[in-house]
Amino acid sequence: MGPIFESIWIALQSIWANKLRSFLTVLGNIVAVASIVTIVSLIQGLNATVSGAIVGRVGADTFVIQRVPPIVRTEEDEERTRAFPLITVREADAIRAFSPAIQSVLARSQRGGNTVSYRTRELQSVQVQGVTSEFQNFAGFDAERGRLMTAVEVERNQNVALLGFDVADQLFGDVDPVEKTITISGSRFRVVGVSARKGSLFGNSQDAFVVIPLGSYMRIFGSRQNLALMVKPTTPEALETAMEDATLALRVERRLKPGDPDNFGIFTSDTVLGIYEQATNGIFAVLVGVVALSLLVGGIVIMNIMLMAVSERTREIGLRKALGAKRRDIMSQFLTESVTLSSVGGVIGILLGFAAAQVIAYFTPLPATLELWAIVLGVGITAFVGLFFGAYPASRAARLDPIEALRRE
């Protein structure tokens, strides 16, 4: 290991002695690694945020039935889905009664752009959600202050409300909102609780909402609402069985024939995550092309610089061979110097890439997370580039004839 560390030390001294030339040499590697670290940090941050939001909204062990599928691929499919009937509360009851593998079915509707007020304070563009009594069994509903609406209150369609954190904060400030009366689109509701803060997603607040009983929701906005059903199986292992039973129950309720396609959509959180991952895979594909081009340019520059170094150090190589250095010693030295030079560019690229990701995260809603594997990947790629493109200069140095090399001035 001694000769390797000595070669690394010599390489580092050479880099420090020729700072500008070394920087220009590894500029391609710096750009490539900075690009990959920046993009990977942003994508990893997005993945964590989006996954948490999707699982928090849908639930890891639940699935959703809605009027149309989550993906409509063709214009023909889009035209066909326009004729799909609305989901109804009666269908929710039918699904619940059909399968022993299903524990709870929540009928839910929501709409944005609503006005919510308390005394002289008024909020615009608040999302109002109407839910049935089983909402307490699903992820995403909690009460940091006060309590959740009771099943009796929801079933009797009483005018009670659960506020999102931002709605409570902006309407009431330091005043406790519990048991206060708010107005939603002209109707008065008693506040029973406030949800815990959920934060924002892509700069949009996830706390600007009000939850009320579905019956009260329909009194305000009309009875023909586009409902979605959230279905929870008795156990996570029964998810597939529950989905099959729910599909069959809905087909029976809608009197679909065996050959007829489903006229509704059904999906899990994994379905939505799969759609998101397909989108990010395209970004990775573009990233690979950019990085490959930058590394190719960087590798060629490193090879040229190493060839020039061989020419500049011909007498040194001849002297080392005359003193007993073998071919593999010369080749090992130049390969080590090439890998060290390239890896230094990789380390600088990692630092710049992470800094760029943090700056973007600071000034935009995009989160950033630096993963250990991204650091290892950046250093590993640049080390391989140094090894691959340094092989020819190192081989050429190792093949030099010591007598001819010592004759050169």
QUIKAVEN-V741275 format. One line per field, one symbol per residue. ss: DSSP state (~ for helix, > for strand, _ for the rest). Layout:
ss=???
This chain:
ss=_~~~~~~~~~~~~~~~~_~~~~~~~_~~~~~~~~~~~~~~~~~~~~~~~~~~~~~~~~___>>>>>________~~~~~~~_______~~~~~~~~~~___>>>>>>>>>>>>>>>>>__>>>>>>>>>>>_~~~~~_______>>____~~~~~____>>>>_~~~~~~~~________>>>>__>>>>>>>>_____>>__>>___>>>>>~~~~~~~~______>>>>>>__~~~~~~~~~~~~~~~~~~___________>>>>~~~~~~~~~~~~~~~~~~~~~~~~~~~~~~~~~~~~~~~~~~~~_~~~~~~~~~____~~~~~~~~~~~~~~~~~~~~~~~~~~~~~~~~~~~~~________~~~~~~~~~~~~~~~~~~~~~~~~~~~___~~~~~~__
